[in-house]
Amino acid sequence: MNALLQDLQFALRQLRKSPGFTATVLLTLALGIGANAAIFTLVNSVLLRRLPVADPATLVRIGDNNNCCVNGGVQQNGDITLFSTDDYLRLKKSLPEFAELAAMESGFNYWSIVVRREGQPQGRSVMGEFVSGNYFRTFGLQPRAGRLVTDSDDIKGAPMTAVMSYQMWQREYAGDVSVIGSTFWVNTKPVTVVGIAPEGFYGDRMSTTPPDFYLPIEEMPVLANAPYVHDPEAQWLYIIGRVKPGVAMGPLQEKISTLLRQAFASRSDYSSEQGKMPLAKVHVVLTPGGAGIQDMQERYSSHMHLLMWIAGLVLLIACANIADLLLVRGMARRTELCVRTALGAMRGRIVRQLLTESVLLALLGGIVGLVVAYTGAMMLLKLAFPGAQSVPIHVSPSITVLGFAFGLSLLTGVLFGIAPAWIAAQAQPVDALRSGARTTAAGTSRLQRSLVVFQAALSLVLLVGAGLFSQSLSKLQHSDLKLDAKNRYIVHINPQAAGYSHTQLEGLYRTMKERFHALPGILKVGISMYTPMEDNNWSDIVWVQGKRNLNAEASWVRANADYFDSVGTRVVMGRSIAETDTSTSLTVAVVNQEFVNKFFNGENPIGHHFGTRGPGSAADFEIVGVVENTVYTSVRWKDHRMYFAPMTQHPASWKDPIENDESMYAGTVVLQTERPMNDLERLARMTLAAINPNLTVVKFQPFEQQIADRFNDERMIARLTMLFGGLALLLATIGLYGVTAYTVARRTPEIGLRMAVGAERLSVVTMVMRGAISQIVLGLAIGIPVALVCVRFVKAQLYEITSADPNIVLGAIATVTVAACVAGIIPARRAASIDPVKALRSE
């Protein structure tokens, strides 16, 4: 221990003697370690984080994907993840292997609720999740105040109750305890808030919009008018349970699969001839439930793993750079080390001392790196979740992140310190009596040059990657979306939560259109279920009258007469939806070109009929028009077949009563204006509130912003790869400069002699630059094939790019070459300025 303390004290004295060297190394390490710690902060918070619940290791989820939100029909691959209410109750009753089995709404973040506290004049749109009565008990949670939802609340006819999230309690009510027991009007119905969820609990999944209220499932038919809650064939629930000790997962998984096959056998969709084959495939996959529903993890996993690899490469370049600096410093201390060896110091002792200095540098760099990590993590959070206010991710370093940074610092210190320490310890005592300029080991120079080559190769790989991701983003952003977003604004609404019945909707939509048209500057008022470039999709299998069933789906949107003009979609054949297409007129539809190509093989579809409720529904919709293939959901969806139906038409063949048709509730209003209107959000809120105080704005966005948001992930990756590529290039340039400057200093007598016998300054500059460029050329020769190979591993994340663009590769080569010239020219000019007399006198 005393020897270690002595080594640390000596290392600190040595570092204080070289403040320039110490500052350079600490800055380089801070950037390298900080970048990795920042990425790891996000990885730890999103990919590795478990739910803040009791004993998450014993939680098991029934299902292995994140399908959403209300599904029906046959699951062709047999993999079941969503469950009906009947399925859940059957499994809960039949599975004693679970201590608790809870169910939760799969798509709560797609439907807001309108909440108004008793005595307040106007409601607000918030997120509410419907859960089973044993939801909180399954997670082993205790209330922050009051009580939580229980089984007795989740019974039909029970008094309606809700639990408020701790975050909303603090954010909106400053922790006012009078909230507990008070009445809130939820979707125009009175609900009593019985308690506050525990602090830090954000629900059963990571989300940018975590629930503000938790409500029992049995309240959903009343509050949300959801017809599927008690539909035995409507699958809409996720299930997570807590298994008892000693339960084997394999037999339990097979038992659940058997129970589901037995239950599904009596369902109409599985009892037909077409359904019998998928019935045999029905199964579930049990997965760890400690992290909850991993929708966000699935979305960001590939991006975050890529960023970790890139940050790791930057750290390797930083290590190589510092190793170069340590080699130079080791040569400067050669005389000192030779004298210590002559006085009896063992080589192992010298290596330990030098490694102590390296590790100390790394730990200090790691401490500074935590500051960089905190700043970087905040930047990453804004890039990954722009505009999100309630993401349950904290950028302050956790114990895990601190441990990661500490371990990374130790590894880094050993990595960049071992080779310089070993080489420096090889100094012979006799070298102390010689001129250092003539006895510098050639192996040191070779190692230094090798490190520069390594840095150049990795820099090229990162620059090519940055160029490809930027090109991919550019392709996405400049895709022809077949729409016009200029001077258009999206107002998200929820008439269902405002208490409107189906018979009131036609009048509501007419009133909304009239009121918005009355505002100065409004040209078009489109009303629809959802809009282009939005994370939403409704789809059904299509049956075309008189044609063979292709078992192919098409997405669909309900819309009014102004809709296509409001989003900039052109009608290419027939007509658009008209004002006369009402609930009492002929049921019609407008289809897109991809729909025509799939179901009509290019022939004129006008006048043909199709349906979506089986062969008997094939006459439901008459096609009256064809529109362009406007992009919905994602630019990457190339064969997106779609049809558009009037807002309030309900085909006669649909067996469900009109009161169960949720598709008639509009989700968006699209406003086209004459000019940009900065106060339109205020006007929209006032207009809707004048119609009904409960008709609130869920979300307001310019159409251009909604489109831009769909590229947030790609934009984040492009910007970060560009940032890391630039950082790698900077570090490589500094490394080349250091090696070249050291080489010039070592060869000062030789250069002086060359100039004394008549060498021109230009030839000296050329000689130095040749040495610098030769290292970069070798690095490029290694980096180019590596970059080309790496494209294969990231092409799945690129858009319409399968190989490296020659222009990007050439641009990266040119950038590295220019940086090398800048790094080499300064030492080269210094070499050309050497005074031959002084150089020879030093010998």
C-alpha positions in Angstrom: 0.0 0.0 0.0 2.9 2.4 0.9 4.5 1.7 -2.5 1.2 2.5 -4.3 0.9 5.8 -2.4 4.5 6.6 -3.3 3.7 5.9 -6.9 0.6 8.1 -6.9 2.5 11.0 -5.2 5.3 10.7 -7.7 2.8 10.5 -10.6 1.1 13.6 -9.4 4.4 15.5 -9.3 5.3 14.4 -12.8 1.9 15.5 -14.1 2.2 18.9 -12.5 5.6 19.4 -14.1 4.0 19.0 -17.6 0.8 21.0 -17.5 0.5 21.2 -21.3 0.9 17.5 -21.7 -1.5 16.8 -18.8 -4.2 19.1 -20.1 -4.0 17.7 -23.6 -4.3 14.1 -22.4 -7.2 15.0 -20.0 -9.1 16.8 -22.7 -8.6 13.9 -25.2 -9.7 11.3 -22.5 -12.6 13.5 -21.4 -13.9 13.5 -25.0 -13.4 9.8 -25.5 -14.7 8.6 -22.1 -17.4 11.3 -22.0 -18.8 10.3 -25.4 -19.0 6.6 -24.3 -20.5 7.5 -20.9 -23.1 9.7 -22.6 -24.2 7.0 -25.0 -24.2 4.4 -22.1 -26.4 6.7 -20.0 -29.1 6.5 -22.7 -28.5 2.8 -23.3 -28.7 2.1 -19.5 -31.9 4.2 -19.2 -33.7 2.7 -22.2 -32.3 -0.8 -23.0 -31.1 -2.0 -19.6 -33.5 -0.4 -17.2 -36.0 -2.5 -15.3 -39.3 -1.2 -14.1 -39.2 0.5 -10.7 -41.2 -2.3 -9.1 -40.7 -5.0 -6.5 -38.5 -8.0 -7.5 -38.7 -7.4 -11.3 -36.7 -10.6 -12.0 -39.8 -12.7 -11.2 -42.1 -10.9 -13.7 -42.9 -12.7 -16.9 -44.6 -11.4 -20.0 -46.9 -13.6 -22.1 -45.8 -12.6 -25.5 -42.7 -11.6 -27.4 -43.6 -8.7 -29.6 -45.2 -5.3 -29.4 -48.1 -5.6 -31.7 -50.8 -2.9 -31.1 -53.6 -1.9 -30.6 -56.9 -3.7 -31.3 -56.5 -6.8 -33.5 -59.0 -9.4 -34.8 -59.0 -12.3 -37.1 -56.5 -15.1 -37.6 -52.8 -14.6 -36.7 -51.1 -16.4 -39.6 -47.8 -17.2 -37.8 -49.7 -18.2 -34.7 -47.6 -16.0 -32.4 -50.0 -14.5 -29.9 -49.1 -11.3 -28.0 -52.4 -9.5 -27.7 -55.3 -11.0 -25.8 -59.0 -10.4 -25.4 -60.6 -9.7 -22.0 -62.0 -13.2 -22.1 -58.6 -14.7 -22.8 -57.1 -12.8 -19.9 -59.7 -13.9 -17.4 -59.4 -17.6 -18.6 -55.7 -17.6 -18.2 -55.9 -15.9 -14.8 -58.2 -18.6 -13.6 -56.3 -21.5 -15.2 -52.7 -20.7 -14.3 -51.9 -21.3 -10.6 -48.2 -21.0 -11.5 -48.6 -17.2 -11.4 -48.9 -15.5 -8.0 -50.5 -12.6 -9.9 -51.5 -12.1 -13.5 -52.2 -8.5 -14.6 -53.6 -7.1 -17.9 -53.0 -3.6 -19.4 -54.3 -1.7 -22.4 -51.9 -2.1 -25.3 -52.5 1.2 -27.1 -53.2 3.8 -24.4 -50.8 6.3 -25.9 -52.9 6.5 -29.1 -56.0 7.7 -27.3 -56.0 10.5 -24.8 -58.7 11.2 -22.2 -60.2 14.5 -21.3 -60.0 15.3 -17.6 -61.6 18.2 -15.8 -61.4 18.6 -12.0 -64.7 19.5 -10.3 -65.1 23.2 -10.4 -62.7 23.9 -13.3 -64.3 25.4 -16.4 -62.4 23.5 -19.1 -60.9 20.0 -19.4 -57.5 19.0 -20.7 -56.2 16.1 -22.8 -54.0 13.7 -20.8 -52.9 10.1 -21.1 -54.9 7.4 -19.3 -54.3 3.7 -19.2 -56.9 1.1 -18.4 -55.6 -1.8 -16.3 -56.8 -4.8 -14.4 -57.7 -4.5 -10.7 -54.6 -6.4 -9.6 -52.2 -4.3 -11.7 -50.4 -2.5 -8.9 -50.5 -5.6 -6.7 -48.8 -7.6 -9.4 -46.0 -5.1 -9.5 -45.7 -5.0 -5.7 -46.3 -1.3 -5.4 -47.5 0.9 -2.5 -49.4 4.2 -3.0 -47.6 7.5 -2.5 -50.8 8.7 -1.0 -54.4 7.3 -0.7 -54.8 3.8 -2.1 -54.4 2.1 -5.5 -56.8 0.4 -7.8 -58.0 -3.0 -6.5 -60.0 -6.0 -7.8 -63.2 -4.5 -6.3 -62.8 -1.4 -8.5 -62.5 -3.6 -11.6 -66.1 -4.9 -11.5 -69.0 -3.8 -13.7 -71.2 -1.4 -11.9 -68.6 -0.5 -9.2 -68.1 3.2 -8.4 -65.7 4.7 -10.9 -62.2 5.3 -9.5 -58.8 6.3 -10.8 -55.2 6.6 -9.6 -53.2 9.7 -10.6 -49.5 9.4 -11.4 -47.1 11.0 -9.0 -45.6 13.1 -11.9 -49.0 14.7 -12.7 -49.8 15.2 -9.0 -46.7 17.3 -8.6 -46.7 19.0 -12.0 -50.3 20.1 -12.1 -51.4 20.2 -8.4 -48.1 20.7 -6.5 -48.7 17.7 -4.4 -52.0 19.0 -3.0 -53.5 16.2 -0.9 -57.0 17.4 -1.4 -56.8 15.8 -4.9 -57.3 12.4 -3.2 -61.0 11.8 -2.8 -62.0 14.6 -5.2 -64.1 14.2 -8.3 -62.6 14.5 -11.8 -64.8 14.5 -14.9 -63.1 11.9 -17.2 -64.6 12.0 -20.7 -67.6 13.8 -19.2 -68.2 11.1 -16.5 -67.5 11.6 -12.8 -64.6 9.6 -11.4 -63.1 9.7 -7.9 -59.3 9.9 -7.6 -58.6 7.4 -4.8 -54.8 7.7 -4.7 -51.4 8.6 -6.1 -49.1 6.2 -7.7 -45.6 5.8 -6.2 -42.9 8.3 -7.1 -40.8 7.2 -10.0 -43.4 4.7 -11.4 -44.0 5.5 -15.0 -46.2 2.6 -15.9 -45.6 -0.8 -17.5 -43.5 0.5 -20.4 -41.0 3.2 -21.2 -42.9 5.9 -23.2 -42.6 9.6 -24.2 -46.1 10.0 -22.9 -46.5 7.9 -19.7 -50.0 7.6 -18.2 -51.3 10.4 -16.1 -54.2 8.3 -14.8 -54.7 4.6 -14.2 -58.3 3.3 -14.5 -59.9 -0.1 -14.1 -60.6 -2.0 -17.4 -64.4 -2.3 -16.5 -64.7 1.5 -16.7 -63.5 1.5 -20.3 -66.9 0.8 -22.0 -68.4 3.7 -20.0 -65.6 6.2 -20.2 -64.2 5.4 -23.7 -67.2 3.8 -25.3 -64.9 0.9 -26.4 -67.0 -1.9 -27.8 -64.1 -4.3 -27.9 -63.6 -4.6 -24.2 -66.0 -7.6 -23.9 -65.7 -8.8 -27.5 -64.2 -12.3 -27.2 -62.5 -12.0 -30.6 -61.0 -8.5 -30.1 -57.4 -8.8 -28.9 -56.2 -5.6 -27.2 -54.5 -6.5 -23.9 -50.9 -7.1 -22.9 -50.4 -9.6 -20.0 -47.6 -9.6 -17.4 -47.5 -11.9 -14.4 -45.4 -12.7 -11.4 -44.4 -16.4 -11.3 -44.2 -18.5 -8.2 -40.7 -19.8 -7.1 -39.6 -22.9 -8.9 -41.9 -22.7 -11.9 -40.2 -23.9 -15.1 -40.8 -21.7 -18.1 -40.9 -24.4 -20.8 -43.8 -26.4 -19.5 -45.7 -23.2 -18.5 -45.3 -21.8 -22.0 -46.7 -25.0 -23.6 -49.6 -25.1 -21.1 -50.6 -21.5 -22.0 -50.3 -22.3 -25.7 -52.6 -25.4 -25.3 -55.1 -23.4 -23.3 -55.3 -20.7 -26.1 -55.6 -23.3 -28.9 -58.5 -24.9 -27.0 -60.2 -21.5 -26.5 -59.6 -20.3 -30.1 -61.1 -23.5 -31.6 -64.6 -22.2 -30.9 -64.0 -18.8 -32.5 -65.6 -18.2 -35.9 -62.3 -17.1 -37.5 -60.4 -20.2 -36.4 -63.2 -22.7 -36.9 -63.4 -22.2 -40.7 -61.4 -24.3 -43.1 -59.0 -21.4 -43.7 -58.5 -21.0 -39.9 -57.7 -24.6 -39.0 -54.2 -24.5 -40.2 -53.2 -21.3 -38.3 -55.0 -22.7 -35.2 -52.4 -25.5 -35.1 -49.7 -22.8 -35.0 -51.2 -20.9 -32.1 -48.6 -20.4 -29.4 -47.1 -17.9 -27.0 -43.6 -17.1 -26.1 -42.8 -16.2 -22.5 -40.3 -13.4 -22.1 -38.8 -11.6 -19.1 -41.2 -9.0 -17.8 -38.9 -7.0 -15.6 -38.5 -4.3 -18.1 -42.2 -4.2 -19.0 -43.5 -3.8 -22.5 -40.4 -3.1 -24.5 -41.8 -1.1 -27.4 -39.3 1.8 -27.0 -36.4 -0.6 -26.5 -37.3 -2.4 -29.7 -37.4 0.9 -31.6 -34.1 2.3 -30.4 -32.1 -0.9 -29.9 -30.3 -1.0 -33.2 -29.5 2.7 -33.2 -28.1 2.7 -29.7 -25.9 -0.4 -30.3 -24.5 1.3 -33.4 -23.7 4.5 -31.4 -22.0 2.4 -28.8 -19.8 0.9 -31.4 -19.0 4.3 -32.9 -18.2 5.8 -29.6 -16.0 2.8 -28.8 -14.0 3.5 -32.1 -13.6 7.1 -31.1 -12.2 6.0 -27.7 -9.8 3.7 -29.5 -8.5 6.6 -31.5 -8.2 8.7 -28.3 -6.2 5.8 -26.7 -3.9 5.6 -29.8 -3.4 9.4 -29.6 -2.5 9.3 -26.0 -0.2 6.4 -26.5 1.7 8.5 -29.1 2.0 11.3 -26.5 3.2 8.9 -23.9 5.8 7.5 -26.2 7.1 11.0 -26.9 7.1 11.8 -23.2 8.9 8.5 -22.5 11.7 9.4 -24.9 12.0 12.8 -23.2 12.4 11.0 -19.8 14.8 8.5 -21.2 17.8 9.9 -19.4 15.9 9.9 -16.1 14.8 6.2 -16.6 18.3 5.2 -17.5 19.7 6.7 -14.4 17.1 5.0 -12.3 17.9 1.7 -13.9 21.7 2.3 -13.2 20.9 3.0 -9.6 19.2 -0.4 -9.3 15.6 0.1 -10.1 13.9 -3.0 -11.4 12.2 -2.9 -14.8 9.0 -4.1 -13.3 9.1 -1.3 -10.8 9.5 1.3 -13.6 6.7 -0.3 -15.6 4.5 -0.1 -12.5 5.3 3.5 -12.0 4.6 4.5 -15.6 1.4 2.5 -15.6 0.3 4.3 -12.4 0.8 7.6 -14.2 -1.3 6.3 -17.1 -4.1 5.0 -14.9 -4.1 8.2 -12.8 -4.4 10.2 -16.0 -7.3 8.0 -17.2 -9.1 8.3 -13.9 -8.8 12.1 -13.9 -9.9 12.0 -17.5 -12.9 9.9 -16.5 -13.9 12.5 -13.9 -13.7 15.3 -16.4 -15.5 12.9 -18.8 -18.5 12.7 -16.5 -19.1 16.4 -17.1 -18.9 15.8 -20.8 -21.1 12.8 -20.4 -23.8 14.8 -18.5 -23.8 17.5 -21.2 -23.7 14.9 -24.0 -26.6 12.9 -22.4 -28.8 16.0 -22.3 -28.0 16.6 -26.0 -28.8 13.0 -26.8 -32.1 13.2 -24.9 -33.1 16.2 -26.9 -32.1 14.6 -30.2 -33.8 11.3 -29.4 -37.0 12.7 -27.9 -37.4 16.2 -29.3 -40.3 18.1 -27.7 -41.1 15.3 -25.2 -41.7 16.7 -21.7 -42.3 13.5 -19.6 -39.8 11.0 -20.8 -38.8 9.0 -17.6 -35.1 9.3 -18.4 -32.7 11.2 -16.2 -29.3 12.3 -17.5 -27.7 12.6 -14.0 -25.1 9.8 -13.7 -26.5 6.8 -11.9 -24.4 4.3 -9.9 -24.3 2.1 -13.0 -23.1 4.9 -15.2 -20.5 5.9 -12.7 -19.3 2.3 -12.5 -19.2 2.1 -16.3 -17.1 5.3 -16.5 -14.7 4.1 -13.7 -14.2 0.7 -15.3 -13.8 2.3 -18.7 -11.2 4.7 -17.3 -9.2 1.9 -15.8 -9.3 -0.1 -19.0 -8.3 2.9 -21.0 -5.4 3.7 -18.7 -4.0 0.2 -19.1 -4.7 0.1 -22.8 -2.9 3.3 -23.8 -0.2 3.0 -21.1 1.1 -0.6 -21.3 3.1 -0.3 -24.5 4.8 3.1 -23.8 5.6 1.9 -20.3 7.2 -1.3 -21.5 9.2 0.4 -24.2 10.4 3.2 -21.9 11.4 0.6 -19.3 13.8 -1.0 -21.8 16.2 1.9 -21.5 19.9 0.7 -20.8 22.0 2.6 -18.3 24.7 3.2 -20.8 22.2 5.3 -22.9 22.4 7.9 -20.2 25.9 8.6 -21.3 25.0 9.0 -24.9 23.2 11.6 -26.9 19.4 10.9 -26.8 19.1 12.0 -30.4 21.1 9.1 -31.6 19.9 6.3 -29.4 16.2 6.6 -29.7 14.8 3.2 -30.4 13.6 2.6 -33.9 10.9 0.4 -32.5 9.3 3.4 -30.8 9.1 5.2 -34.1 7.5 2.2 -35.8 4.9 1.9 -33.0 4.2 5.6 -33.3 3.7 5.4 -37.0 1.6 2.3 -36.6 -0.7 4.2 -34.2 -1.1 7.0 -36.7 -2.0 4.6 -39.4 -4.5 3.0 -37.1 -6.1 6.4 -36.3 -6.3 7.3 -40.0 -8.0 4.0 -40.9 -10.6 4.3 -38.2 -11.2 8.0 -39.0 -11.9 7.1 -42.6 -14.3 4.4 -41.6 -16.2 6.8 -39.3 -16.3 9.6 -41.9 -17.6 7.2 -44.6 -20.3 6.0 -42.1 -21.2 9.6 -41.3 -21.5 10.4 -45.0 -23.7 7.4 -45.6 -26.1 8.2 -42.8 -26.3 11.8 -43.9 -27.0 10.7 -47.4 -29.7 8.3 -46.1 -31.3 11.2 -44.2 -31.2 13.4 -47.2 -32.9 10.7 -49.3 -35.7 10.4 -46.7 -36.2 14.1 -46.4 -36.3 14.7 -50.1 -38.6 11.8 -50.9 -41.7 12.7 -53.0 -44.4 12.3 -50.4 -47.2 13.2 -52.8 -48.5 15.9 -50.4 -48.1 19.6 -49.7 -47.2 20.7 -46.2 -46.8 24.4 -46.8 -49.1 26.6 -44.7 -50.9 23.5 -43.2 -51.4 22.7 -39.6 -52.5 19.5 -37.8 -54.9 19.8 -34.9 -55.3 16.5 -33.0 -58.7 16.0 -31.3 -60.8 13.4 -29.5 -64.5 13.9 -29.9 -65.2 10.5 -28.2 -63.5 11.8 -25.0 -65.6 14.9 -25.3 -68.8 12.8 -24.9 -70.1 12.8 -28.5 -72.3 9.9 -29.6 -72.3 8.6 -33.1 -75.5 10.3 -34.0 -74.0 13.7 -33.1 -70.9 13.3 -35.1 -72.2 14.5 -38.5 -73.5 17.7 -37.0 -70.2 18.2 -35.0 -68.1 17.9 -38.1 -70.3 20.3 -40.0 -70.1 22.8 -37.2 -66.3 22.4 -36.9 -65.9 23.1 -40.6 -68.1 26.1 -40.5 -66.4 27.6 -37.4 -62.9 27.1 -38.8 -63.8 28.5 -42.2 -65.1 31.6 -40.4 -61.5 32.3 -39.2 -59.7 34.8 -41.5 -57.1 33.1 -43.7 -58.4 29.6 -43.5 -58.7 28.0 -47.0 -59.5 24.3 -46.3 -60.7 22.3 -43.3 -59.9 18.6 -43.6 -61.3 16.2 -41.0 -60.0 12.6 -40.8 -59.1 9.7 -38.6 -55.4 10.4 -39.0 -53.0 12.1 -41.4 -50.0 11.4 -43.6 -46.6 10.8 -41.9 -48.2 10.0 -38.6 -47.6 7.0 -36.3 -51.0 5.5 -36.9 -52.5 2.8 -39.2 -55.9 1.1 -39.5 -56.0 -1.9 -41.9 -58.4 -4.7 -43.1 -58.3 -7.5 -45.6 -60.0 -6.5 -48.9 -62.5 -8.5 -50.9 -63.2 -7.2 -54.4 -66.5 -8.0 -56.0 -66.2 -10.4 -58.9 -62.5 -11.1 -58.3 -60.4 -13.8 -56.6 -59.6 -13.0 -53.0 -55.9 -12.1 -52.7 -55.8 -12.2 -48.9 -54.2 -8.8 -49.0 -54.7 -5.9 -46.6 -55.2 -2.2 -47.3 -55.0 0.6 -44.8 -57.9 3.0 -44.6 -58.8 6.5 -43.5 -62.1 8.2 -43.0 -62.1 11.7 -44.3 -64.3 14.7 -45.3 -64.7 16.5 -48.6 -61.9 19.0 -47.9 -59.4 16.4 -46.7 -57.4 15.7 -49.9 -57.0 19.4 -50.7 -56.0 20.1 -47.1 -53.1 17.6 -47.2 -52.2 18.3 -50.9 -53.1 14.9 -52.3 -54.1 15.0 -56.0 -57.1 13.1 -57.4 -55.9 11.4 -60.6 -59.1 9.6 -61.7 -62.8 10.0 -60.9 -63.8 12.3 -58.0 -62.9 13.1 -54.4 -65.1 12.5 -51.4 -68.0 15.0 -51.7 -70.2 17.0 -49.3 -73.1 14.8 -50.5 -71.4 11.6 -49.2 -73.3 11.5 -46.0 -74.5 8.8 -43.6 -77.7 8.3 -45.7 -76.1 8.3 -49.2 -74.5 5.5 -51.2 -71.4 4.1 -49.4 -68.4 5.1 -51.6 -64.6 5.0 -51.4 -61.6 6.6 -53.0 -58.5 4.4 -53.4 -54.9 5.1 -54.1 -52.9 4.0 -57.1 -51.2 1.2 -55.2 -54.6 -0.2 -54.3 -55.5 -0.2 -58.0 -52.2 -1.9 -59.0 -52.8 -4.7 -56.5 -56.5 -5.5 -56.8 -57.3 -4.4 -60.4 -53.9 -5.0 -62.1 -54.0 -1.5 -63.6 -57.6 -1.6 -65.0 -60.0 1.2 -64.4 -61.5 0.7 -60.9 -64.2 3.4 -61.1 -67.6 1.8 -60.5 -66.2 -1.4 -59.0 -67.1 -2.5 -55.5 -65.2 -4.0 -52.6 -65.6 -4.7 -48.9 -63.6 -5.6 -45.8 -65.9 -7.9 -43.7 -65.6 -11.1 -45.7 -66.9 -12.3 -49.0 -70.4 -11.2 -48.2 -69.3 -7.6 -47.9 -67.7 -7.2 -51.3 -70.5 -4.8 -52.5 -70.0 -2.4 -49.5 -68.0 0.4 -51.2 -68.3 1.7 -54.7 -65.0 3.2 -55.9 -65.6 6.7 -57.2 -62.0 8.0 -57.4 -58.3 7.3 -57.4 -55.7 9.5 -55.7 -51.9 9.6 -55.7 -49.8 7.3 -53.4 -49.4 9.8 -50.6 -47.0 8.5 -48.0 -48.6 7.5 -44.7 -46.9 6.2 -41.6 -43.4 5.8 -43.1 -41.4 6.6 -46.3 -40.0 3.1 -46.1 -43.5 1.5 -46.7 -43.4 1.2 -50.5 -46.5 -0.9 -51.4 -48.9 0.9 -49.1 -52.4 0.1 -50.4 -55.1 2.5 -49.1 -58.7 3.5 -49.4 -60.6 6.5 -48.1 -64.2 6.5 -46.9 -66.5 9.4 -45.9 -66.5 10.2 -42.1 -70.0 9.0 -41.2 -70.9 6.2 -43.6 -71.5 2.8 -42.2 -72.1 -0.1 -44.7 -75.2 -2.1 -44.2 -73.3 -5.4 -44.2 -71.3 -4.5 -41.1 -72.9 -6.6 -38.4 -71.7 -4.4 -35.5 -74.2 -1.6 -34.6 -73.1 1.9 -35.5 -72.6 2.6 -31.8 -69.6 0.3 -31.9 -67.9 1.9 -34.9 -65.0 3.8 -33.4 -63.6 4.7 -36.8 -66.3 7.4 -37.1 -64.5 9.5 -34.5 -62.2 11.9 -36.1 -58.6 12.2 -34.8 -57.3 15.2 -36.7 -58.3 18.5 -38.3 -56.1 19.7 -41.1 -56.1 23.5 -41.6 -54.8 25.0 -44.8 -54.1 28.7 -44.6 -53.4 31.5 -47.0 -50.2 32.4 -45.1 -48.2 31.3 -42.1 -50.3 31.9 -38.9 -48.4 32.0 -35.7 -51.5 32.4 -33.5 -53.4 29.5 -35.1 -53.0 27.2 -32.1 -54.7 29.7 -29.8 -57.4 30.3 -32.4 -57.9 26.5 -32.8 -58.3 26.0 -29.0 -60.7 28.9 -28.7 -62.8 27.6 -31.7 -63.1 24.1 -30.3 -63.8 25.3 -26.8 -66.6 27.5 -28.1 -68.2 24.4 -29.6 -67.7 22.3 -26.5 -65.5 23.0 -23.4 -64.6 19.3 -23.4 -63.5 19.3 -27.1 -59.8 20.0 -26.4 -56.7 20.1 -28.5 -54.7 16.9 -27.9 -51.7 18.2 -29.9 -51.1 21.0 -32.4 -48.3 20.9 -35.0 -47.4 22.5 -38.3 -47.7 19.8 -40.9 -44.0 20.4 -41.8 -43.0 19.7 -38.2 -45.1 16.5 -38.1 -43.3 15.2 -41.2 -39.9 16.3 -39.8 -40.6 14.4 -36.6 -40.9 11.1 -38.5 -37.2 11.4 -39.3 -36.0 12.2 -35.8 -34.3 8.8 -35.3 -32.4 9.1 -38.6 -31.6 12.7 -37.9 -30.1 11.8 -34.5 -27.9 9.0 -36.0 -26.7 11.3 -38.9 -25.8 14.1 -36.6 -24.0 11.9 -34.0 -22.1 10.0 -36.6 -21.0 13.3 -38.2 -20.0 14.5 -34.7 -18.1 11.4 -33.9 -16.5 11.3 -37.3 -15.3 14.9 -36.9 -14.0 14.2 -33.4 -12.1 11.1 -34.7 -10.6 13.2 -37.5 -9.5 15.9 -35.0 -7.8 13.3 -32.8 -6.1 11.6 -35.7 -4.9 15.0 -36.9 -3.4 15.8 -33.5 -1.8 12.4 -33.4 -0.2 12.9 -36.8 1.0 16.3 -35.8 2.6 15.0 -32.6 4.4 12.2 -34.4 5.6 14.4 -37.2 6.8 17.1 -34.8 8.6 14.5 -32.7 10.2 13.0 -35.8 11.4 16.5 -36.9 12.9 17.1 -33.4 14.6 13.7 -33.4 16.1 14.3 -36.9 17.2 17.9 -36.2 21.0 17.1 -36.6 20.3 15.1 -39.8 18.2 17.9 -41.3 20.9 20.5 -40.3 23.5 18.4 -42.0 21.4 18.1 -45.2 20.9 21.9 -45.3 24.6 22.5 -44.6 25.6 20.5 -47.7 23.1 22.4 -49.8 19.6 21.0 -49.4 16.9 23.5 -50.3 14.1 24.3 -47.8 11.6 23.0 -50.3 13.2 19.6 -50.3 13.2 19.5 -46.5 9.5 20.4 -46.5 8.9 17.7 -49.1 10.8 15.1 -47.1 8.8 15.8 -43.9 5.5 15.9 -45.8 6.3 12.7 -47.6 6.8 10.9 -44.2 3.5 12.3 -42.9 1.5 11.5 -46.0 2.9 8.0 -46.4 1.4 7.1 -43.0 -2.0 8.5 -44.0 -1.9 6.7 -47.4 -1.2 3.4 -45.6 -4.1 4.2 -43.2 -6.4 4.9 -46.1 -5.4 1.7 -47.8 -6.5 -0.2 -44.7 -9.5 1.9 -44.0 -11.1 1.8 -47.4 -11.8 -2.0 -47.5 -12.8 -1.9 -43.9 -15.3 0.8 -44.6 -16.8 -1.0 -47.6 -17.2 -4.2 -45.5 -18.8 -2.2 -42.6 -21.6 -0.9 -44.9 -23.0 -4.5 -45.0 -23.6 -4.3 -41.2 -25.5 -1.0 -41.2 -27.4 -1.0 -44.5 -30.5 -2.2 -42.8 -30.6 1.2 -41.0 -30.0 3.1 -44.3 -32.6 4.2 -46.8 -32.2 3.0 -50.4 -28.4 2.5 -49.8 -26.9 -0.9 -50.2 -23.2 0.0 -50.9 -20.8 2.9 -50.2 -21.3 5.8 -52.6 -18.0 6.5 -54.4 -18.5 10.2 -53.9 -18.8 9.8 -50.2 -15.7 7.5 -50.0 -13.7 10.0 -52.2 -14.9 12.9 -50.0 -13.8 11.1 -46.8 -10.4 10.3 -48.4 -10.0 14.0 -49.4 -11.0 15.1 -45.9 -8.5 12.9 -44.2 -5.8 13.9 -46.7 -6.4 17.6 -46.2 -6.3 17.1 -42.4 -3.0 15.2 -42.8 -1.5 18.0 -44.9 -2.5 20.6 -42.3 -1.0 18.4 -39.5 2.2 17.9 -41.4 2.9 21.3 -42.9 3.5 23.0 -39.5 6.4 20.7 -38.4 7.6 20.7 -42.1 7.9 24.5 -42.1 9.6 24.3 -38.7 12.1 21.8 -40.1 12.8 24.0 -43.1 13.7 26.8 -40.7 16.4 24.9 -38.8 19.7 26.7 -38.5 22.4 24.2 -39.7 25.1 25.7 -37.4 23.0 25.4 -34.3 21.8 21.9 -35.3 25.4 20.6 -35.8 26.7 22.4 -32.7 24.1 20.4 -30.6 25.8 17.2 -31.8 
